[in-house]
Amino acid sequence: MAGVTEIRAAGGVVWRPAPDGGAEVCLVHRPRYGDWSLPKGKLEPGEHPLIAATREVAEEADAQAAPELRLPTARYRSEGRLKVVDYWSMRVVGTGGFQPDTEVDEIRWLAVDDAVTLVSYPHDAEVLAAFAALPPVTATLVLVRHGHAGKRLTWPGPDTGRPLDARGWSEAYALAPLIGLIRPTRLLSAAPRRCVQTLDPAAALLDLPIEVSGDLNEPIAGQQPDECMLAAAALLTALATAGEPAAVCSQGKVIPGALERLAGRGGDYTTGKGGGWLLAFTGDRLIGADRI
């Protein structure tokens, strides 16, 4: 007998500034179950969990929200199957999107402590507690590696001119809506054509120019790799300190080292072509790096 597949869902701890200077978070009431919970919902076929999370938050909580930082994943049994729900901290940036045919009939904005008391399930309380323990997120960045661009040895011209191939363009178009979720105000790219092209669909979607920065380039002959990694880390830190969301495209020999320096510790920061990271900062300090 074939194995029973798990149910995949996504949602968020959606927050907005409270009058007292703290944060209010959103809970939704579902009359079918008589419960109070965090806004969430099932992924549509082929949907990225982060896109599903922001969609469900809009549909259930009437909130347009920008994701900031991954929170603990909830796992529990639902109708005899394992349900896995990915959560993110999300900052409210607008209203709209509520779908009256959802299961939700009431929305409340509460202080975190009050929300922990009201939620019906321990896993929601645990996610809220993790949110409450976070330092404030002051900036979010998306850092991506360029998409596939054929093989270096088969390209007849300078390597900086090597363009994306069909797979690379598919990756670039898949990245564009993910980049758009953080509402970036700037797009920055390493100089090679394949890096700039990887941000082209996002630039068209967001109507933003692409700024080229040599600080994001891989080392050239005679240049020390650490020099490039430090330059990229410094650029990302400067963007974070400015407090404006931005999307950045760099290269495979730069990203791991730059992230290791930002994190202040070792880790697996290898990044596949067309892959990337959602980075959360408080001031100039990296507090979260989530693969996207």
Secondary structure, DSSP 8 states (H G I E B T S, - for coil): ------EEEEEEEEEEE-TTSSEEEEEEEETTTTEEE--EEE--TT--HHHHHHHHHHHHH-EEEEEEEEEEEEEEEETTEEEEEEEEEEEEEEE----TTSS--EEEEEEHHHHHHH-SSHHHHHHHHHHHTS----EEEEEEE------GGG--S-GGG----HHHHHHHHHHHHHHHTT--SEEEE-SSHHHHHHHHHHHHHHT--EEE-GGGS---TT--HHHHHHHHHHHHHHHHHHT--EEEEE-TTTHHHHHHHHHTS-------TT-EEEEEEETTEEEEEEE-
